[in-house]
Amino acid sequence: MPTPIHTPTLFPHKHFLSLLLLLLLLLTLSLPSTTPLVPPPPPPSTSTLPSDAVALLSFKSKADLDNTLLYTTTDRFDYCQWQGVKCVQNRVVRFVLRGSGLRGSFPPDTLSRLDQLRVLSLRNNSLSGPLPYLSQLSNLKSLVLDHNYFSGSFPPSVLSLHRILILDLSHNNLTGPIPADITVLDRLDYLKLDSNRFNGTIPPLNQSSLTFLNVSDNNLTGPIPVTPTLARFRISSFSSNPNLCGEIINKECPSDRPFFNSSSGGSDSTAPPLIQSQGVNVVLSPPSPKKKHSRVGVVLGVIVGALILVAAVLCLFAVFEKLRSRDRPSKSSANEAEAVNSSAVTEAEFVDTATEAAKEKKIDTTATEAREPAVVKSGNLIFCSGEGMYDLERLMRASAELLGRGTMGTTYKAVMNNGVVVSVKRLDAGKTAITSGEVFERHMEVVGGLKHPNLVPVRAYFQAKDERLIIYDYQPNGSLFNLIHGSRSTRAKPLHWTSCLKIAEDVSQGLAYIHQASKLIHGNLKSSNVLLGSDFEACLTDYALSVLADSSSTGDPDSEGYKAPEIRKSSGRRATPKSDVYAFGVLLLELLTGKPPSQHPFLSPADMWDWVVAMREEDGGDDNRLCMLVDVAGICSLTSPEQRPLMWQVLKMVREVKESVVVEDDARNT
């Protein structure tokens, strides 16, 4: 049987689809790679970005040559999440790149366009070149550019930043003078210009707000102006400037005109004047020394001759008188006695006249000494700044009102018949008996020289047997203790946290000034020693008096609560700046909670927040700012004094809290 023959088809059905898919795949791969099937979204153009983002990118293009900053823009407001950037309502208020590896320059017209910027810090990078024009940063409060390689002169545009508090240009290569107009920055608190190459003189800085200054390691010259501001800084603030001099650094300035002009040791360094007359240069020679010496010889000869002539005349007159006495040898005894008596009377009159003159001189000297605050005489009322409007007798006749009793003595309000009102502190004689009268006088001279808006000024003091008085300006609005505890029930709410912040800043300013303006300390900080002035500003009183008294326990649990642990453990140990910091931390907790120190539990800084919130109960609307203040209190009241900050650092922390409040308030108002 024959086999059937099957005729095959050209394209079997089961292979047809496979071939078709293969052809489509080959066709797809053959298309150019630059034409994707679905085009990606275009990258954002700088014209569509906010101006703050453009300013940051422009800065990066010149300052970050190594591309260490990974700034990308996938969204219009991504820049607020970039490294070092902080925004409020999508406006940059803080730009901080410390030790970020930047290399390049600080280009103009970049960051200066961030008109809401408050804080700018480019510390510890490798930026070089001149500093740009920064006047547009009218809201800037902190400019920190230290440890870079910036060159050129001091940026004059900085002088227009009237809100600036912190200025640090140290450790750069800046040259030229420090502008005298830097005094217009009346809010300046922190100024570091050290380790540059500034030359010229130091401006007469007079900002009472300035608590830190360093211009060391420059090429500054001349006398340091003796202003109240500059006088309170230590020698280290001006060190490594070999040509500086003056009272502040205890280095005498060279005289402009020496007493004697040395003529030995070489030729005159001053060239003779050159006059050009009708195209001919004529050198005017100095006068010949030989002619000068000859004129001097003539003058001396005339003087010597005149003296010889006078001596000869006197000798002749003496001889003539002797010959006359020989001619009249008999002289009456009465005349001799009269002559002797006359001589005796003349001598007695001279002695009496000299005695009276000495008495008058002594009276004048005493009056002058009484006018000088540096000289103290026992039994006198000594004023610390010139004459007062009253004397001791008038003060003793004044009507007195008891204000309070403290660890150092009793305080009275004294109203004199001429209307002057003062506070008089009568020191406890038993406690201050350990201090001699001379030591008391010297100490009060120094204390009386402290002047600051947050210190109650010492106007005068008095010392006699078993009696010592200190006279202060009267503060009309009472003490901080009365404000916190006086008229409130035990369950009343504490002060609002913004009031706490204002008082904390005032107190820390006063303490920082005491520590930096002198080697003194407060030593007795507590709420009853913080008085409220006419504008309710907080002012410290009883400062620097603890060294005059016995420092043993007072028995008052609240007063003991302000004492640092190292002071409580050793009854003979004196207070220190770090113990003042501890007392400030306790005072800040008293402000925030309304509780006196005797009611403060022993807590670690991590546990303080919960306790403060519990004491304030419903006042939790500003937890972030309140938490920052609690952190300051916790750091200040650490058990170890070595771990506590210095007072100027505490002041800086408090101001940073205040600054964050201002930034947010400004943002809300825009």
Secondary structure in CASP SS format (residue, H / E / C, confidence):
PFRMAT SS
TARGET T0000
AUTHOR 0000-0000-0000
METHOD secondary structure of the structure
MODEL  1
M C 1.00
P C 1.00
T C 1.00
P C 1.00
I C 1.00
H C 1.00
T C 1.00
P C 1.00
T C 1.00
L C 1.00
F C 1.00
P C 1.00
H H 1.00
K H 1.00
H H 1.00
F H 1.00
L H 1.00
S H 1.00
L H 1.00
L H 1.00
L H 1.00
L H 1.00
L H 1.00
L H 1.00
L H 1.00
L H 1.00
L H 1.00
T H 1.00
L H 1.00
S C 1.00
L C 1.00
P C 1.00
S C 1.00
T C 1.00
T C 1.00
P C 1.00
L C 1.00
V C 1.00
P C 1.00
P C 1.00
P C 1.00
P C 1.00
P C 1.00
P C 1.00
S C 1.00
T H 1.00
S H 1.00
T H 1.00
L C 1.00
P C 1.00
S H 1.00
D H 1.00
A H 1.00
V H 1.00
A H 1.00
L H 1.00
L H 1.00
S H 1.00
F H 1.00
K H 1.00
S H 1.00
K H 1.00
A H 1.00
D E 1.00
L C 1.00
D C 1.00
N C 1.00
T C 1.00
L C 1.00
L C 1.00
Y C 1.00
T C 1.00
T C 1.00
T C 1.00
D C 1.00
R C 1.00
F C 1.00
D H 1.00
Y H 1.00
C H 1.00
Q H 1.00
W C 1.00
Q C 1.00
G C 1.00
V E 1.00
K E 1.00
C E 1.00
V E 1.00
Q C 1.00
N C 1.00
R E 1.00
V E 1.00
V E 1.00
R E 1.00
F E 1.00
V E 1.00
L C 1.00
R C 1.00
G C 1.00
S C 1.00
G C 1.00
L C 1.00
R E 1.00
G E 1.00
S E 1.00
F C 1.00
P C 1.00
P C 1.00
D C 1.00
T C 1.00
L H 1.00
S H 1.00
R H 1.00
L C 1.00
D C 1.00
Q C 1.00
L C 1.00
R C 1.00
V E 1.00
L E 1.00
S E 1.00
L C 1.00
R C 1.00
N C 1.00
N C 1.00
S E 1.00
L E 1.00
S E 1.00
G E 1.00
P C 1.00
L C 1.00
P C 1.00
Y C 1.00
L C 1.00
S C 1.00
Q C 1.00
L C 1.00
S C 1.00
N C 1.00
L C 1.00
K C 1.00
S E 1.00
L E 1.00
V E 1.00
L C 1.00
D C 1.00
H C 1.00
N C 1.00
Y E 1.00
F E 1.00
S E 1.00
G E 1.00
S E 1.00
F C 1.00
P C 1.00
P H 1.00
S H 1.00
V H 1.00
L H 1.00
S H 1.00
L C 1.00
H C 1.00
R C 1.00
I C 1.00
L C 1.00
I E 1.00
L E 1.00
D E 1.00
L C 1.00
S C 1.00
H C 1.00
N C 1.00
N E 1.00
L E 1.00
T E 1.00
G E 1.00
P E 1.00
I C 1.00
P C 1.00
A H 1.00
D H 1.00
I H 1.00
T H 1.00
V H 1.00
L C 1.00
D C 1.00
R C 1.00
L C 1.00
D C 1.00
Y E 1.00
L E 1.00
K E 1.00
L C 1.00
D C 1.00
S C 1.00
N C 1.00
R E 1.00
F E 1.00
N E 1.00
G E 1.00
T C 1.00
I C 1.00
P C 1.00
P C 1.00
L C 1.00
N C 1.00
Q C 1.00
S C 1.00
S C 1.00
L C 1.00
T C 1.00
F E 1.00
L E 1.00
N E 1.00
V C 1.00
S C 1.00
D C 1.00
N C 1.00
N E 1.00
L E 1.00
T E 1.00
G E 1.00
P E 1.00
I C 1.00
P C 1.00
V C 1.00
T C 1.00
P H 1.00
T H 1.00
L H 1.00
A H 1.00
R C 1.00
F C 1.00
R C 1.00
I H 1.00
S H 1.00
S H 1.00
F H 1.00
S C 1.00
S C 1.00
N C 1.00
P C 1.00
N E 1.00
L E 1.00
C E 1.00
G E 1.00
E H 1.00
I H 1.00
I H 1.00
N C 1.00
K E 1.00
E C 1.00
C C 1.00
P C 1.00
S C 1.00
D C 1.00
R C 1.00
P C 1.00
F C 1.00
F C 1.00
N C 1.00
S C 1.00
S C 1.00
S C 1.00
G C 1.00
G C 1.00
S C 1.00
D C 1.00
S C 1.00
T C 1.00
A C 1.00
P C 1.00
P C 1.00
L E 1.00
I E 1.00
Q E 1.00
S E 1.00
Q C 1.00
G C 1.00
V E 1.00
N E 1.00
V E 1.00
V E 1.00
L C 1.00
S C 1.00
P C 1.00
P C 1.00
S C 1.00
P H 1.00
K H 1.00
K H 1.00
K H 1.00
H H 1.00
S H 1.00
R H 1.00
V H 1.00
G H 1.00
V H 1.00
V H 1.00
L H 1.00
G H 1.00
V H 1.00
I H 1.00
V H 1.00
G H 1.00
A H 1.00
L H 1.00
I H 1.00
L H 1.00
V H 1.00
A H 1.00
A H 1.00
V H 1.00
L H 1.00
C H 1.00
L H 1.00
F H 1.00
A H 1.00
V H 1.00
F H 1.00
E H 1.00
K H 1.00
L H 1.00
R H 1.00
S H 1.00
R H 1.00
D H 1.00
R C 1.00
P C 1.00
S C 1.00
K C 1.00
S C 1.00
S H 1.00
A H 1.00
N H 1.00
E H 1.00
A H 1.00
E H 1.00
A H 1.00
V H 1.00
N H 1.00
S H 1.00
S H 1.00
A H 1.00
V H 1.00
T H 1.00
E H 1.00
A H 1.00
E H 1.00
F H 1.00
V H 1.00
D H 1.00
T H 1.00
A H 1.00
T H 1.00
E H 1.00
A H 1.00
A H 1.00
K H 1.00
E H 1.00
K H 1.00
K H 1.00
I H 1.00
D H 1.00
T H 1.00
T H 1.00
A H 1.00
T H 1.00
E H 1.00
A H 1.00
R H 1.00
E C 1.00
P C 1.00
A C 1.00
V C 1.00
V C 1.00
K C 1.00
S C 1.00
G C 1.00
N C 1.00
L E 1.00
I E 1.00
F E 1.00
C C 1.00
S C 1.00
G C 1.00
E C 1.00
G C 1.00
M C 1.00
Y C 1.00
D C 1.00
L H 1.00
E H 1.00
R H 1.00
L H 1.00
M H 1.00
R C 1.00
A C 1.00
S E 1.00
A E 1.00
E E 1.00
L E 1.00
L E 1.00
G E 1.00
R E 1.00
G C 1.00
T C 1.00
M C 1.00
G E 1.00
T E 1.00
T E 1.00
Y E 1.00
K E 1.00
A E 1.00
V E 1.00
M C 1.00
N C 1.00
N C 1.00
G C 1.00
V C 1.00
V E 1.00
V E 1.00
S E 1.00
V E 1.00
K E 1.00
R E 1.00
L E 1.00
D C 1.00
A C 1.00
G C 1.00
K C 1.00
T C 1.00
A C 1.00
I C 1.00
T C 1.00
S C 1.00
G H 1.00
E H 1.00
V H 1.00
F H 1.00
E H 1.00
R H 1.00
H H 1.00
M H 1.00
E H 1.00
V H 1.00
V H 1.00
G H 1.00
G C 1.00
L C 1.00
K C 1.00
H C 1.00
P C 1.00
N C 1.00
L E 1.00
V C 1.00
P C 1.00
V E 1.00
R E 1.00
A E 1.00
Y E 1.00
F E 1.00
Q E 1.00
A E 1.00
K C 1.00
D C 1.00
E E 1.00
R E 1.00
L E 1.00
I E 1.00
I E 1.00
Y E 1.00
D E 1.00
Y C 1.00
Q C 1.00
P C 1.00
N C 1.00
G C 1.00
S E 1.00
L H 1.00
F H 1.00
N H 1.00
L H 1.00
I H 1.00
H H 1.00
G H 1.00
S C 1.00
R C 1.00
S C 1.00
T C 1.00
R C 1.00
A C 1.00
K C 1.00
P C 1.00
L C 1.00
H C 1.00
W H 1.00
T H 1.00
S H 1.00
C H 1.00
L H 1.00
K H 1.00
I H 1.00
A H 1.00
E H 1.00
D H 1.00
V H 1.00
S H 1.00
Q H 1.00
G H 1.00
L H 1.00
A H 1.00
Y H 1.00
I H 1.00
H H 1.00
Q H 1.00
A H 1.00
S C 1.00
K C 1.00
L C 1.00
I C 1.00
H C 1.00
G C 1.00
N C 1.00
L C 1.00
K C 1.00
S H 1.00
S H 1.00
N H 1.00
V E 1.00
L E 1.00
L E 1.00
G C 1.00
S C 1.00
D C 1.00
F C 1.00
E C 1.00
A E 1.00
C E 1.00
L E 1.00
T C 1.00
D C 1.00
Y C 1.00
A C 1.00
L C 1.00
S H 1.00
V H 1.00
L H 1.00
A C 1.00
D C 1.00
S C 1.00
S C 1.00
S C 1.00
T C 1.00
G C 1.00
D C 1.00
P H 1.00
D H 1.00
S H 1.00
E H 1.00
G H 1.00
Y C 1.00
K C 1.00
A C 1.00
P H 1.00
E H 1.00
I H 1.00
R H 1.00
K H 1.00
S C 1.00
S C 1.00
G C 1.00
R C 1.00
R C 1.00
A C 1.00
T C 1.00
P H 1.00
K H 1.00
S H 1.00
D H 1.00
V H 1.00
Y H 1.00
A H 1.00
F H 1.00
G H 1.00
V H 1.00
L H 1.00
L H 1.00
L H 1.00
E H 1.00
L H 1.00
L H 1.00
T H 1.00
G C 1.00
K C 1.00
P C 1.00
P H 1.00
S H 1.00
Q H 1.00
H C 1.00
P C 1.00
F C 1.00
L C 1.00
S C 1.00
P H 1.00
A H 1.00
D H 1.00
M H 1.00
W H 1.00
D H 1.00
W H 1.00
V H 1.00
V H 1.00
A H 1.00
M H 1.00
R H 1.00
E C 1.00
E C 1.00
D C 1.00
G C 1.00
G C 1.00
D C 1.00
D H 1.00
N H 1.00
R H 1.00
L H 1.00
C H 1.00
M H 1.00
L H 1.00
V H 1.00
D H 1.00
V H 1.00
A H 1.00
G H 1.00
I H 1.00
C H 1.00
S C 1.00
L C 1.00
T C 1.00
S C 1.00
P H 1.00
E H 1.00
Q H 1.00
R C 1.00
P C 1.00
L C 1.00
M H 1.00
W H 1.00
Q H 1.00
V H 1.00
L H 1.00
K H 1.00
M H 1.00
V H 1.00
R H 1.00
E H 1.00
V H 1.00
K H 1.00
E H 1.00
S H 1.00
V H 1.00
V H 1.00
V H 1.00
E H 1.00
D H 1.00
D H 1.00
A H 1.00
R H 1.00
N H 1.00
T C 1.00
END
